[in-house]
């Protein structure tokens, strides 16, 4: 009985997600994440501590 209940919840969530994506202007999550990562890297490079160089 548990596998049917889990499958129903998964299918219902998938169907709701498809409906929302087709009906409303849902932002692209992957693009938002990539933009956030680029901003974090930029901040780290500009405002982070400088790397120590090995002395020979």
PDB file of N, CA, C and O in Angstrom:
ATOM      1  N   UNK A   1       0.823  -1.186   0.000  1.00  0.00           N
ATOM      2  CA  UNK A   1       0.000   0.000   0.000  1.00  0.00           C
ATOM      3  C   UNK A   1       0.871   1.255   0.000  1.00  0.00           C
ATOM      4  O   UNK A   1       0.464   2.280  -0.548  1.00  0.00           O
ATOM      5  N   UNK A   2       2.069   1.196   0.607  1.00  0.00           N
ATOM      6  CA  UNK A   2       2.935   2.354   0.702  1.00  0.00           C
ATOM      7  C   UNK A   2       3.482   2.799  -0.649  1.00  0.00           C
ATOM      8  O   UNK A   2       3.651   3.994  -0.890  1.00  0.00           O
ATOM      9  N   UNK A   3       3.759   1.832  -1.535  1.00  0.00           N
ATOM     10  CA  UNK A   3       4.312   2.201  -2.842  1.00  0.00           C
ATOM     11  C   UNK A   3       3.267   2.920  -3.689  1.00  0.00           C
ATOM     12  O   UNK A   3       3.611   3.812  -4.465  1.00  0.00           O
ATOM     13  N   UNK A   4       2.013   2.550  -3.553  1.00  0.00           N
ATOM     14  CA  UNK A   4       0.953   3.233  -4.304  1.00  0.00           C
ATOM     15  C   UNK A   4       0.755   4.654  -3.784  1.00  0.00           C
ATOM     16  O   UNK A   4       0.556   5.587  -4.562  1.00  0.00           O
ATOM     17  N   UNK A   5       0.809   4.808  -2.480  1.00  0.00           N
ATOM     18  CA  UNK A   5       0.638   6.137  -1.884  1.00  0.00           C
ATOM     19  C   UNK A   5       1.801   7.050  -2.286  1.00  0.00           C
ATOM     20  O   UNK A   5       1.587   8.218  -2.613  1.00  0.00           O
ATOM     21  N   UNK A   6       3.024   6.524  -2.263  1.00  0.00           N
ATOM     22  CA  UNK A   6       4.185   7.308  -2.667  1.00  0.00           C
ATOM     23  C   UNK A   6       4.109   7.670  -4.151  1.00  0.00           C
ATOM     24  O   UNK A   6       4.424   8.794  -4.541  1.00  0.00           O
ATOM     25  N   UNK A   7       3.693   6.720  -4.961  1.00  0.00           N
ATOM     26  CA  UNK A   7       3.572   6.976  -6.398  1.00  0.00           C
ATOM     27  C   UNK A   7       2.507   8.033  -6.668  1.00  0.00           C
ATOM     28  O   UNK A   7       2.687   8.894  -7.530  1.00  0.00           O
ATOM     29  N   UNK A   8       1.405   7.970  -5.938  1.00  0.00           N
ATOM     30  CA  UNK A   8       0.350   8.961  -6.130  1.00  0.00           C
ATOM     31  C   UNK A   8       0.851  10.352  -5.806  1.00  0.00           C
ATOM     32  O   UNK A   8       0.591  11.287  -6.563  1.00  0.00           O
ATOM     33  N   UNK A   9       1.566  10.517  -4.697  1.00  0.00           N
ATOM     34  CA  UNK A   9       2.082  11.827  -4.316  1.00  0.00           C
ATOM     35  C   UNK A   9       3.089  12.340  -5.351  1.00  0.00           C
ATOM     36  O   UNK A   9       3.091  13.524  -5.687  1.00  0.00           O
ATOM     37  N   UNK A  10       3.932  11.452  -5.846  1.00  0.00           N
ATOM     38  CA  UNK A  10       4.909  11.843  -6.855  1.00  0.00           C
ATOM     39  C   UNK A  10       4.223  12.276  -8.142  1.00  0.00           C
ATOM     40  O   UNK A  10       4.574  13.309  -8.712  1.00  0.00           O
ATOM     41  N   UNK A  11       3.256  11.505  -8.604  1.00  0.00           N
ATOM     42  CA  UNK A  11       2.543  11.839  -9.833  1.00  0.00           C
ATOM     43  C   UNK A  11       1.713  13.110  -9.674  1.00  0.00           C
ATOM     44  O   UNK A  11       1.653  13.925 -10.594  1.00  0.00           O
ATOM     45  N   UNK A  12       1.077  13.288  -8.527  1.00  0.00           N
ATOM     46  CA  UNK A  12       0.287  14.499  -8.291  1.00  0.00           C
ATOM     47  C   UNK A  12       1.200  15.729  -8.280  1.00  0.00           C
ATOM     48  O   UNK A  12       0.837  16.765  -8.838  1.00  0.00           O
ATOM     49  N   UNK A  13       2.360  15.634  -7.665  1.00  0.00           N
ATOM     50  CA  UNK A  13       3.309  16.742  -7.653  1.00  0.00           C
ATOM     51  C   UNK A  13       3.842  17.062  -9.038  1.00  0.00           C
ATOM     52  O   UNK A  13       4.011  18.228  -9.395  1.00  0.00           O
ATOM     53  N   UNK A  14       4.106  16.022  -9.815  1.00  0.00           N
ATOM     54  CA  UNK A  14       4.578  16.218 -11.184  1.00  0.00           C
ATOM     55  C   UNK A  14       3.522  16.906 -12.027  1.00  0.00           C
ATOM     56  O   UNK A  14       3.831  17.834 -12.774  1.00  0.00           O
ATOM     57  N   UNK A  15       2.288  16.464 -11.914  1.00  0.00           N
ATOM     58  CA  UNK A  15       1.196  17.065 -12.689  1.00  0.00           C
ATOM     59  C   UNK A  15       0.981  18.529 -12.286  1.00  0.00           C
ATOM     60  O   UNK A  15       0.760  19.379 -13.149  1.00  0.00           O
ATOM     61  N   UNK A  16       1.043  18.824 -11.005  1.00  0.00           N
ATOM     62  CA  UNK A  16       0.898  20.216 -10.545  1.00  0.00           C
ATOM     63  C   UNK A  16       2.053  21.069 -11.060  1.00  0.00           C
ATOM     64  O   UNK A  16       1.840  22.209 -11.471  1.00  0.00           O
ATOM     65  N   UNK A  17       3.256  20.539 -11.044  1.00  0.00           N
ATOM     66  CA  UNK A  17       4.420  21.259 -11.553  1.00  0.00           C
ATOM     67  C   UNK A  17       4.312  21.555 -13.039  1.00  0.00           C
ATOM     68  O   UNK A  17       4.655  22.649 -13.488  1.00  0.00           O
ATOM     69  N   UNK A  18       3.836  20.583 -13.797  1.00  0.00           N
ATOM     70  CA  UNK A  18       3.653  20.786 -15.240  1.00  0.00           C
ATOM     71  C   UNK A  18       2.609  21.863 -15.487  1.00  0.00           C
ATOM     72  O   UNK A  18       2.807  22.743 -16.325  1.00  0.00           O
ATOM     73  N   UNK A  19       1.501  21.796 -14.761  1.00  0.00           N
ATOM     74  CA  UNK A  19       0.441  22.796 -14.915  1.00  0.00           C
ATOM     75  C   UNK A  19       0.953  24.200 -14.588  1.00  0.00           C
ATOM     76  O   UNK A  19       0.702  25.145 -15.336  1.00  0.00           O
ATOM     77  N   UNK A  20       1.668  24.333 -13.473  1.00  0.00           N
ATOM     78  CA  UNK A  20       2.182  25.645 -13.076  1.00  0.00           C
ATOM     79  C   UNK A  20       3.192  26.187 -14.087  1.00  0.00           C
ATOM     80  O   UNK A  20       3.182  27.379 -14.392  1.00  0.00           O
ATOM     81  N   UNK A  21       4.064  25.317 -14.611  1.00  0.00           N
ATOM     82  CA  UNK A  21       5.075  25.751 -15.566  1.00  0.00           C
ATOM     83  C   UNK A  21       4.448  26.221 -16.869  1.00  0.00           C
ATOM     84  O   UNK A  21       4.957  27.145 -17.504  1.00  0.00           O
ATOM     85  N   UNK A  22       3.337  25.589 -17.275  1.00  0.00           N
ATOM     86  CA  UNK A  22       2.691  25.973 -18.523  1.00  0.00           C
ATOM     87  C   UNK A  22       1.805  27.200 -18.358  1.00  0.00           C
ATOM     88  O   UNK A  22       1.638  27.973 -19.301  1.00  0.00           O
ATOM     89  N   UNK A  23       1.240  27.384 -17.180  1.00  0.00           N
ATOM     90  CA  UNK A  23       0.272  28.458 -16.969  1.00  0.00           C
ATOM     91  C   UNK A  23       0.924  29.756 -16.522  1.00  0.00           C
ATOM     92  O   UNK A  23       0.518  30.831 -16.962  1.00  0.00           O
ATOM     93  N   UNK A  24       1.921  29.678 -15.659  1.00  0.00           N
ATOM     94  CA  UNK A  24       2.527  30.869 -15.073  1.00  0.00           C
ATOM     95  C   UNK A  24       3.957  31.033 -15.551  1.00  0.00           C
ATOM     96  O   UNK A  24       4.567  30.086 -16.046  1.00  0.00           O
ATOM     97  N   UNK A  25       4.488  32.238 -15.402  1.00  0.00           N
ATOM     98  CA  UNK A  25       5.860  32.534 -15.785  1.00  0.00           C
ATOM     99  C   UNK A  25       6.785  32.154 -14.627  1.00  0.00           C
ATOM    100  O   UNK A  25       7.111  32.992 -13.786  1.00  0.00           O
ATOM    101  N   UNK A  26       7.195  30.914 -14.591  1.00  0.00           N
ATOM    102  CA  UNK A  26       8.044  30.382 -13.521  1.00  0.00           C
ATOM    103  C   UNK A  26       9.509  30.629 -13.899  1.00  0.00           C
ATOM    104  O   UNK A  26       9.909  30.301 -15.017  1.00  0.00           O
ATOM    105  N   UNK A  27      10.318  31.197 -12.997  1.00  0.00           N
ATOM    106  CA  UNK A  27      11.720  31.464 -13.343  1.00  0.00           C
ATOM    107  C   UNK A  27      12.515  30.170 -13.498  1.00  0.00           C
ATOM    108  O   UNK A  27      12.182  29.144 -12.905  1.00  0.00           O
ATOM    109  N   UNK A  28      13.562  30.240 -14.301  1.00  0.00           N
ATOM    110  CA  UNK A  28      14.447  29.110 -14.521  1.00  0.00           C
ATOM    111  C   UNK A  28      15.392  28.999 -13.325  1.00  0.00           C
ATOM    112  O   UNK A  28      16.270  29.842 -13.142  1.00  0.00           O
ATOM    113  N   UNK A  29      15.211  27.967 -12.520  1.00  0.00           N
ATOM    114  CA  UNK A  29      15.965  27.813 -11.277  1.00  0.00           C
ATOM    115  C   UNK A  29      17.449  27.567 -11.563  1.00  0.00           C
ATOM    116  O   UNK A  29      18.309  28.079 -10.847  1.00  0.00           O
ATOM    117  N   UNK A  30      17.744  26.804 -12.580  1.00  0.00           N
ATOM    118  CA  UNK A  30      19.141  26.518 -12.905  1.00  0.00           C
ATOM    119  C   UNK A  30      19.888  27.801 -13.255  1.00  0.00           C
ATOM    120  O   UNK A  30      21.037  27.981 -12.851  1.00  0.00           O
ATOM    121  N   UNK A  31      19.247  28.683 -13.997  1.00  0.00           N
ATOM    122  CA  UNK A  31      19.865  29.955 -14.370  1.00  0.00           C
ATOM    123  C   UNK A  31      20.083  30.828 -13.135  1.00  0.00           C
ATOM    124  O   UNK A  31      21.117  31.487 -13.020  1.00  0.00           O
ATOM    125  N   UNK A  32      19.120  30.840 -12.210  1.00  0.00           N
ATOM    126  CA  UNK A  32      19.266  31.616 -10.979  1.00  0.00           C
ATOM    127  C   UNK A  32      20.426  31.102 -10.127  1.00  0.00           C
ATOM    128  O   UNK A  32      21.186  31.893  -9.569  1.00  0.00           O
ATOM    129  N   UNK A  33      20.561  29.786 -10.029  1.00  0.00           N
ATOM    130  CA  UNK A  33      21.643  29.188  -9.235  1.00  0.00           C
ATOM    131  C   UNK A  33      22.999  29.523  -9.846  1.00  0.00           C
ATOM    132  O   UNK A  33      23.935  29.877  -9.130  1.00  0.00           O
ATOM    133  N   UNK A  34      23.104  29.411 -11.173  1.00  0.00           N
ATOM    134  CA  UNK A  34      24.375  29.724 -11.837  1.00  0.00           C
ATOM    135  C   UNK A  34      24.749  31.196 -11.649  1.00  0.00           C
ATOM    136  O   UNK A  34      25.921  31.518 -11.455  1.00  0.00           O
ATOM    137  N   UNK A  35      23.769  32.080 -11.706  1.00  0.00           N
ATOM    138  CA  UNK A  35      24.033  33.498 -11.483  1.00  0.00           C
ATOM    139  C   UNK A  35      24.518  33.734 -10.061  1.00  0.00           C
ATOM    140  O   UNK A  35      25.456  34.501  -9.844  1.00  0.00           O
ATOM    141  N   UNK A  36      23.886  33.080  -9.090  1.00  0.00           N
ATOM    142  CA  UNK A  36      24.318  33.212  -7.695  1.00  0.00           C
ATOM    143  C   UNK A  36      25.733  32.715  -7.478  1.00  0.00           C
ATOM    144  O   UNK A  36      26.494  33.324  -6.726  1.00  0.00           O
ATOM    145  N   UNK A  37      26.095  31.627  -8.120  1.00  0.00           N
ATOM    146  CA  UNK A  37      27.453  31.086  -7.991  1.00  0.00           C
ATOM    147  C   UNK A  37      28.470  32.047  -8.593  1.00  0.00           C
ATOM    148  O   UNK A  37      29.538  32.257  -8.018  1.00  0.00           O
ATOM    149  N   UNK A  38      28.148  32.634  -9.749  1.00  0.00           N
ATOM    150  CA  UNK A  38      29.060  33.593 -10.367  1.00  0.00           C
ATOM    151  C   UNK A  38      29.249  34.828  -9.490  1.00  0.00           C
ATOM    152  O   UNK A  38      30.364  35.333  -9.361  1.00  0.00           O
ATOM    153  N   UNK A  39      28.178  35.310  -8.895  1.00  0.00           N
ATOM    154  CA  UNK A  39      28.281  36.468  -8.002  1.00  0.00           C
ATOM    155  C   UNK A  39      29.128  36.125  -6.780  1.00  0.00           C
ATOM    156  O   UNK A  39      29.951  36.935  -6.353  1.00  0.00           O
ATOM    157  N   UNK A  40      28.936  34.931  -6.210  1.00  0.00           N
ATOM    158  CA  UNK A  40      29.720  34.515  -5.043  1.00  0.00           C
ATOM    159  C   UNK A  40      31.202  34.410  -5.389  1.00  0.00           C
ATOM    160  O   UNK A  40      32.049  34.824  -4.597  1.00  0.00           O
ATOM    161  N   UNK A  41      31.529  33.862  -6.566  1.00  0.00           N
ATOM    162  CA  UNK A  41      32.931  33.768  -6.980  1.00  0.00           C
ATOM    163  C   UNK A  41      33.538  35.147  -7.169  1.00  0.00           C
ATOM    164  O   UNK A  41      34.687  35.382  -6.796  1.00  0.00           O
ATOM    165  N   UNK A  42      32.770  36.056  -7.747  1.00  0.00           N
ATOM    166  CA  UNK A  42      33.252  37.428  -7.949  1.00  0.00           C
ATOM    167  C   UNK A  42      33.541  38.111  -6.614  1.00  0.00           C
ATOM    168  O   UNK A  42      34.571  38.768  -6.464  1.00  0.00           O
ATOM    169  N   UNK A  43      32.655  37.963  -5.666  1.00  0.00           N
ATOM    170  CA  UNK A  43      32.849  38.557  -4.342  1.00  0.00           C
ATOM    171  C   UNK A  43      34.050  37.939  -3.643  1.00  0.00           C
ATOM    172  O   UNK A  43      34.836  38.642  -3.008  1.00  0.00           O
ATOM    173  N   UNK A  44      34.193  36.620  -3.762  1.00  0.00           N
ATOM    174  CA  UNK A  44      35.327  35.942  -3.122  1.00  0.00           C
ATOM    175  C   UNK A  44      36.655  36.407  -3.702  1.00  0.00           C
ATOM    176  O   UNK A  44      37.616  36.608  -2.959  1.00  0.00           O
ATOM    177  N   UNK A  45      36.723  36.580  -5.020  1.00  0.00           N
ATOM    178  CA  UNK A  45      37.969  37.007  -5.656  1.00  0.00           C
ATOM    179  C   UNK A  45      38.320  38.450  -5.300  1.00  0.00           C
ATOM    180  O   UNK A  45      39.488  38.771  -5.085  1.00  0.00           O
ATOM    181  N   UNK A  46      37.318  39.313  -5.238  1.00  0.00           N
ATOM    182  CA  UNK A  46      37.590  40.729  -5.012  1.00  0.00           C
ATOM    183  C   UNK A  46      37.761  41.091  -3.546  1.00  0.00           C
ATOM    184  O   UNK A  46      38.548  41.982  -3.227  1.00  0.00           O
ATOM    185  N   UNK A  47      37.057  40.434  -2.656  1.00  0.00           N
ATOM    186  CA  UNK A  47      37.057  40.842  -1.257  1.00  0.00           C
ATOM    187  C   UNK A  47      37.657  39.804  -0.309  1.00  0.00           C
ATOM    188  O   UNK A  47      37.718  40.040   0.897  1.00  0.00           O
ATOM    189  N   UNK A  48      38.095  38.673  -0.827  1.00  0.00           N
ATOM    190  CA  UNK A  48      38.679  37.641   0.019  1.00  0.00           C
ATOM    191  C   UNK A  48      40.115  37.950   0.386  1.00  0.00           C
ATOM    192  O   UNK A  48      40.724  38.876  -0.150  1.00  0.00           O
ATOM    193  N   UNK A  49      40.642  37.171   1.298  1.00  0.00           N
ATOM    194  CA  UNK A  49      42.035  37.336   1.688  1.00  0.00           C
ATOM    195  C   UNK A  49      42.932  36.910   0.532  1.00  0.00           C
ATOM    196  O   UNK A  49      42.616  35.949  -0.170  1.00  0.00           O
ATOM    197  N   UNK A  50      44.047  37.609   0.324  1.00  0.00           N
ATOM    198  CA  UNK A  50      44.952  37.197  -0.734  1.00  0.00           C
ATOM    199  C   UNK A  50      45.626  35.864  -0.399  1.00  0.00           C
ATOM    200  O   UNK A  50      45.871  35.560   0.768  1.00  0.00           O
ATOM    201  N   UNK A  51      45.919  35.082  -1.426  1.00  0.00           N
ATOM    202  CA  UNK A  51      46.553  33.786  -1.217  1.00  0.00           C
ATOM    203  C   UNK A  51      48.019  33.994  -0.875  1.00  0.00           C
ATOM    204  O   UNK A  51      48.675  34.888  -1.410  1.00  0.00           O
ATOM    205  N   UNK A  52      48.527  33.151   0.028  1.00  0.00           N
ATOM    206  CA  UNK A  52      49.938  33.227   0.409  1.00  0.00           C
ATOM    207  C   UNK A  52      50.777  32.547  -0.660  1.00  0.00           C
ATOM    208  O   UNK A  52      50.415  31.489  -1.176  1.00  0.00           O
ATOM    209  N   UNK A  53      51.901  33.168  -0.984  1.00  0.00           N
ATOM    210  CA  UNK A  53      52.811  32.586  -1.967  1.00  0.00           C
ATOM    211  C   UNK A  53      53.907  31.837  -1.235  1.00  0.00           C
ATOM    212  O   UNK A  53      54.371  32.271  -0.181  1.00  0.00           O
ATOM    213  N   UNK A  54      54.321  30.709  -1.797  1.00  0.00           N
ATOM    214  CA  UNK A  54      55.406  29.919  -1.209  1.00  0.00           C
ATOM    215  C   UNK A  54      56.740  30.621  -1.472  1.00  0.00           C
ATOM    216  O   UNK A  54      57.043  31.004  -2.602  1.00  0.00           O
ATOM    217  N   UNK A  55      57.526  30.780  -0.414  1.00  0.00           N
ATOM    218  CA  UNK A  55      58.830  31.404  -0.563  1.00  0.00           C
ATOM    219  C   UNK A  55      59.867  30.338  -0.892  1.00  0.00           C
ATOM    220  O   UNK A  55      59.924  29.299  -0.235  1.00  0.00           O
ATOM    221  N   UNK A  56      60.684  30.594  -1.908  1.00  0.00           N
ATOM    222  CA  UNK A  56      61.714  29.631  -2.297  1.00  0.00           C
ATOM    223  C   UNK A  56      63.016  29.925  -1.626  1.00  0.00           C
ATOM    224  O   UNK A  56      63.996  29.211  -1.840  1.00  0.00           O
TER     225      UNK A  56
END
